[in-house]
Amino acid sequence: MPLDSRMDMQADPARDAVVLELRRLDPGAQSTGQVLRDTFDQLYDGVRTQRYRWDQLFKTEKTHFGTLIEINLQRQFKYADGRKLDYSISGHEVDAKYSQSVGGWMLPPEAVGELCMVITASDARSKFSLGVVRASENLLNGGSNRDAKRTLSAAGRSAIKWLQKDADLPPNTLLQMPAEDVTAVLAAGAGTSRVSELFRRTVGQVVGRAAVATAAAQLDVTRRVRGGQSGSRDPLASEGIVILGGAYDWQRDAARQLGLPVPRRTEYVAGYVSPPSAGGNGRVAHGPTGILLSAATAETRKGFSPAWYGERRGRA
């Protein structure tokens, strides 16, 4: 999403210094998006609860989300502690505030006149926004809650220096699947069977690690993906479905070669394949042992030897 290009109403060198440092630390804000994704998944705790939607959380858990975001952003970017606010960035005090919607940030009395990092995210829309604003008295609404916290006025919202506005949030795989597909996945039997069903129903789509963990109901998702009796790769190979993970260069290369979306480090993608044939479409993926696979469709896929994956001890 292009950065906000509107002229600032008032010069603020401290704000601009903070914005510049945030851009330096996270060009494109991909790491910020991943922190938000991981925080949603942390709160859902799908491994233990099989939850994957915001509306499945308790009210107290939703309230805790903002605190988790503040903590996880500081862990990721190593922000120094502020003296009176959350962070010190480029030598300036910054308060971090999260809200589910633009304008919903509740600013405490100690943040009045100070710089605020304002964040929103929608898991349902897979979008997030990140900006910096000075919470000047003339940019705040007059009313407050019982804790004397106030919100930005319309002028205050217009004064936000956006680093990202409606940027792409790494998607929540289960949330974006049809409800009947999620039900089928979670009812598919033991952990490996659930993971296999997840990949059957998401061929050609990037699947996040959290979705695999939720389906498997265990943290060691590689065990449920990799080959052998406990993994999904071998049974799905017999159905002409390959599973590729973003943690290995050769598997990302294979995804490109097959015309599939390329998974990132904590993601997977499944695709229809078959052993090479004279009538193939020209897309061929090389396994680590030199065995080849051709891209296929649901109608033309054929089973292949799991030996295509090569040595898979501990590898997913």
C-alpha positions in Angstrom: 0.0 0.0 0.0 1.5 3.4 -1.0 2.5 5.6 1.9 0.3 8.5 2.8 1.6 11.4 0.7 -0.5 14.2 2.1 1.3 17.3 3.4 1.6 17.4 7.2 -0.4 20.1 8.9 2.5 20.9 11.2 6.2 20.1 11.2 7.3 17.7 13.9 11.0 16.7 13.6 10.8 14.2 16.5 7.8 12.4 14.8 9.7 12.3 11.5 12.8 10.9 13.2 10.7 8.1 14.7 9.0 7.4 11.4 12.4 7.3 9.6 13.7 4.8 12.2 10.7 2.6 11.9 11.1 2.5 8.1 14.8 1.7 8.5 14.1 -1.2 10.9 11.3 -2.7 8.8 11.3 -1.6 5.1 7.9 -2.6 3.7 6.7 -3.5 7.3 6.7 -7.2 6.5 8.2 -8.0 9.9 5.5 -5.9 11.6 2.8 -7.8 9.7 4.4 -11.1 10.8 4.4 -10.0 14.4 0.7 -9.2 14.2 0.1 -12.6 12.5 2.0 -14.4 15.2 0.2 -12.5 18.0 -3.2 -13.4 16.7 -2.1 -17.0 16.6 -0.5 -16.8 20.0 -3.9 -15.6 21.4 -5.9 -18.2 19.5 -3.6 -20.9 20.9 -5.0 -23.3 18.3 -2.7 -26.2 19.3 -4.6 -26.5 22.6 -8.0 -25.0 21.7 -8.4 -25.4 17.9 -9.6 -21.7 17.8 -8.7 -19.6 14.8 -11.2 -16.7 14.8 -11.4 -13.4 16.8 -15.0 -14.1 17.8 -13.9 -17.3 19.5 -11.9 -15.4 22.1 -13.0 -14.4 25.5 -13.5 -10.7 26.2 -10.5 -10.7 28.6 -8.3 -12.2 25.9 -9.3 -9.6 23.4 -8.4 -6.9 25.9 -4.9 -8.5 26.4 -4.2 -8.4 22.6 -2.9 -4.9 22.7 -0.4 -5.7 25.5 0.9 -8.7 23.6 1.4 -6.6 20.5 3.4 -4.0 22.5 5.6 -6.8 24.0 6.1 -8.7 20.7 7.0 -5.6 18.7 9.6 -4.7 21.3 11.1 -8.2 21.2 11.2 -8.1 17.4 12.8 -4.6 17.0 14.6 -4.3 20.3 13.1 -0.9 21.1 14.6 0.6 24.2 12.2 1.2 27.2 10.8 4.6 27.5 11.1 6.5 30.8 7.3 7.2 31.1 5.9 5.6 27.9 6.3 2.2 26.2 9.4 2.8 24.0 12.3 5.1 23.3 12.9 5.3 19.6 15.6 7.6 18.2 15.7 9.1 21.6 12.0 10.0 21.7 9.3 8.7 24.0 6.7 6.7 22.1 3.5 5.1 23.4 2.2 2.0 21.5 -1.5 1.7 21.0 -3.5 -1.0 19.3 -7.2 -0.9 18.3 -9.3 -3.2 16.1 -10.5 -0.1 14.2 -9.0 3.2 13.1 -9.7 5.9 15.7 -10.4 3.4 18.5 -7.0 4.0 20.3 -7.5 4.9 24.0 -4.8 7.4 24.9 -3.9 7.8 28.6 -3.2 11.2 30.2 0.6 10.6 30.2 0.5 10.3 26.4 -1.1 13.7 25.8 1.4 15.8 23.9 3.6 12.8 23.2 4.2 10.6 20.2 2.0 7.5 19.7 2.6 4.5 17.5 -1.0 3.6 16.4 -1.7 0.1 15.0 -4.8 -1.6 13.7 -5.3 -5.1 12.3 -8.2 -7.1 10.9 -7.7 -10.8 10.7 -10.9 -11.2 8.8 -9.7 -8.8 6.0 -6.0 -9.7 6.3 -5.1 -6.0 6.6 -3.1 -3.9 9.0 -2.2 -0.2 9.4 0.7 1.4 11.3 1.3 5.1 11.9 2.7 7.7 14.2 1.0 10.8 15.5 1.6 13.4 18.2 -1.4 13.3 20.6 -1.6 17.1 21.0 -4.4 18.4 23.2 -6.0 20.1 20.2 -6.1 16.7 18.3 -8.0 14.9 21.0 -11.8 14.5 21.7 -13.0 16.2 24.8 -14.7 13.2 26.4 -12.8 10.4 28.3 -13.5 7.1 29.9 -13.3 6.4 33.7 -9.5 6.0 33.3 -9.3 9.5 31.7 -8.3 7.9 28.4 -9.3 9.9 25.3 -9.4 9.3 21.5 -8.1 11.2 18.5 -10.5 13.6 17.0 -11.1 13.7 13.2 -8.3 16.2 12.9 -6.1 14.0 15.0 -6.8 11.0 12.8 -6.0 13.2 9.7 -2.6 14.1 11.4 -1.4 10.5 11.5 1.8 9.9 9.6 1.0 6.5 8.1 3.9 4.0 7.4 1.3 1.5 6.2 -2.4 1.9 5.5 -4.4 -1.3 4.9 -1.2 -3.3 4.1 -1.4 -7.1 3.6 -1.4 -9.1 6.8 -0.1 -12.7 6.4 -3.4 -14.6 5.9 -5.1 -16.8 8.5 -5.5 -20.0 6.4 -8.4 -21.6 8.4 -10.3 -18.3 8.6 -10.2 -17.9 4.8 -11.4 -21.4 4.1 -15.1 -22.3 3.6 -16.6 -23.3 7.0 -17.5 -26.7 5.7 -13.9 -27.3 4.8 -12.6 -26.3 8.2 -15.2 -28.7 9.8 -14.0 -31.5 7.5 -10.4 -30.9 8.5 -11.0 -30.8 12.2 -13.1 -33.9 12.0 -10.8 -36.0 9.9 -9.5 -38.2 12.7 -6.0 -38.3 14.2 -3.4 -35.5 13.8 -1.8 -36.7 10.6 -5.2 -37.3 9.0 -6.3 -33.7 9.8 -3.1 -32.2 8.4 -3.5 -34.3 5.2 -7.1 -33.1 4.9 -5.9 -29.5 5.3 -3.5 -29.8 2.4 -6.1 -31.6 0.2 -8.4 -28.7 0.7 -5.9 -25.9 0.2 -4.0 -27.1 -3.0 -2.4 -24.0 -4.6 -2.8 -21.8 -1.5 -0.1 -20.8 1.0 -0.8 -22.5 4.4 0.6 -20.9 7.6 2.4 -22.9 10.2 -0.3 -22.0 12.8 -3.0 -23.6 10.6 -1.0 -26.8 10.5 -0.4 -26.7 14.2 -4.1 -26.1 14.9 -5.1 -29.0 12.6 -2.4 -31.3 14.1 -3.1 -30.2 17.7 0.7 -30.2 18.4 3.5 -27.7 18.2 5.9 -30.0 16.2 4.2 -29.4 12.9 7.2 -30.8 11.0 6.5 -34.2 12.4 3.0 -34.1 10.9 4.2 -32.8 7.5 7.4 -34.7 6.8 7.5 -38.3 5.3 7.2 -41.6 7.1 4.4 -43.2 9.0 3.7 -40.1 11.1 3.6 -37.5 8.3 1.3 -36.4 5.5 3.8 -36.3 2.7 3.8 -40.0 2.0 0.1 -40.6 1.8 -0.5 -37.5 -0.2 2.3 -38.5 -2.6 0.2 -41.5 -3.5 -2.6 -39.1 -4.4 -0.4 -36.9 -6.6 -0.1 -34.0 -4.1 3.3 -32.6 -3.1 3.9 -30.5 0.0 6.6 -27.8 -0.1 7.9 -25.8 2.9 9.4 -22.3 2.9 12.2 -23.2 5.3 14.4 -24.7 2.5 15.7 -23.1 -0.6 15.2 -26.2 -2.8 11.5 -26.4 -1.8 10.9 -22.8 -2.6 12.6 -23.3 -5.9 10.4 -26.3 -6.5 7.3 -24.2 -5.8 8.5 -21.7 -8.4 9.2 -24.4 -10.9 5.7 -25.8 -10.5 4.0 -22.4 -10.8 2.9 -22.4 -7.2 2.9 -19.5 -4.7 6.3 -19.5 -3.0 5.9 -20.1 0.8 7.9 -18.0 3.3 9.9 -19.5 6.2 6.9 -20.5 8.3 4.6 -21.5 5.5 3.7 -24.4 3.2 2.1 -24.9 -0.2 0.6 -28.1 -1.7 0.3 -28.7 -5.4 -1.0 -31.3 -7.9 1.8 -33.2 -9.6 2.7 -36.3 -11.6 5.8 -38.1 -12.8 7.0 -36.4 -16.0 5.4 -37.4 -19.2 5.6 -36.5 -22.9 2.3 -34.7 -22.6 3.3 -32.5 -19.7 2.9 -28.7 -19.6 6.6 -28.0 -19.3 6.6 -27.1 -15.6 9.1 -29.5 -13.9 10.4 -29.5 -10.3 13.8 -31.0 -9.4 14.0 -33.0 -6.1 17.3 -33.1 -4.1 18.1 -36.5 -5.6 17.5 -35.5 -9.2 14.0 -37.1 -9.5 11.6 -34.9 -11.5 7.9 -34.0 -10.9 5.6 -32.3 -13.4 2.9 -29.8 -12.5 -0.6 -31.3 -13.0 -4.3 -30.6 -12.4 -6.8 -32.3 -10.2 -7.7 -34.5 -13.2 -4.2 -35.3 -14.4 -2.4 -35.8 -11.2 -0.8 -39.1 -10.5 1.0 -40.7 -7.5 4.7 -40.4 -7.2 7.5 -41.9 -5.1 8.2 -40.1 -1.8 11.9 -40.6 -2.7 11.5 -37.4 -4.6 11.9 -35.5 -1.3 15.3 -37.2 -0.7 16.5 -37.6 2.9 13.8 -36.2 5.2 15.0 -36.9 8.7 13.8 -33.9 10.7 13.1 -32.0 7.5 9.8 -30.4 6.5 
